[in-house]
Amino acid sequence: MRSVPRYWRLVLGICALSFLMLAVWTGCTRKEKPSATVGADTMAPLPRLDRACRPGEPPTTREGLDACLKGLDFDEEDLAGDEQRLMVFDSMAGPGCPGARSIHNCRLGPLARIKPEVHSNLWPDSTVQQQGRIIAELSLSDTLVLPDKERKDYPKLALVPHHKTYWWVQTGSDGKEGRSFYISDSVMADGKLLSVRRKLQVEHYSTGSLTHAIARWLWLADDETGKGTCTTSSSCH
């Protein structure tokens, strides 16, 4: 076999090296190209109040409630919310209540669920002070069957079977005590929504911003209520 001249061997070598470099460059370029499925590392903006949702005033009509709910979402995860049978104070004496042995007239009532609004740990203190916000959704479970003589609703938190209740809060100018309304989506005879006003207590945390929206049932010695994140650095109950 005739040997390839040195000149042609050099040309073939250069061509092979050029082809190899082109393949390597193409492969690196493909690897460096960002995937179309990877989103930008940005946080979605907080929802703004709809024009029909009056700042600083809890909704009193179904239309107003629907407007105030626009852009909101409630966390379905079990660990974010809470579910338990709520305490009912009875007219008959009974065993001592949990954490309040001097009270002898309480019993377990309907099963209720509370879910946090997913933005409730992101609101600035000034927003909740000036405008108020819905921070949780409450409802009664349809799976618990109670005797006919026991109440299946929970009036002091505006909980009605087959309806949803929304927790609206507005902290005070000092960032502490404020207003708390439990607002059911059930409409009364006068056309307004069923709602219950409660005194609001605010607990501030000095360690930094809260990383998750959370809502829990809170048992007090003479009452039962909700507790949930309401600003970037505080919880309300």
Secondary structure, DSSP 8 states (H G I E B T S, - for coil): -----HHHHHHHHHHHHHHHHHHHHHHHHHHHS--TT---S---------TTS-TTS---SHHHHHHHHTT--B---TTTSEEEEEEEE-SS--S-BTTBTT---EEEEEEEEEEEBTTTTTS-HHHHHHT-EEEEEEEE-SS----TTS-SSBGGGTB-TT-EEEEEEEE-TTSSSEEEEEEEEEE-TTSSEEEEEEEE-EEE-SS----S--EEEEEETTEEEEEEEEETTEEE-
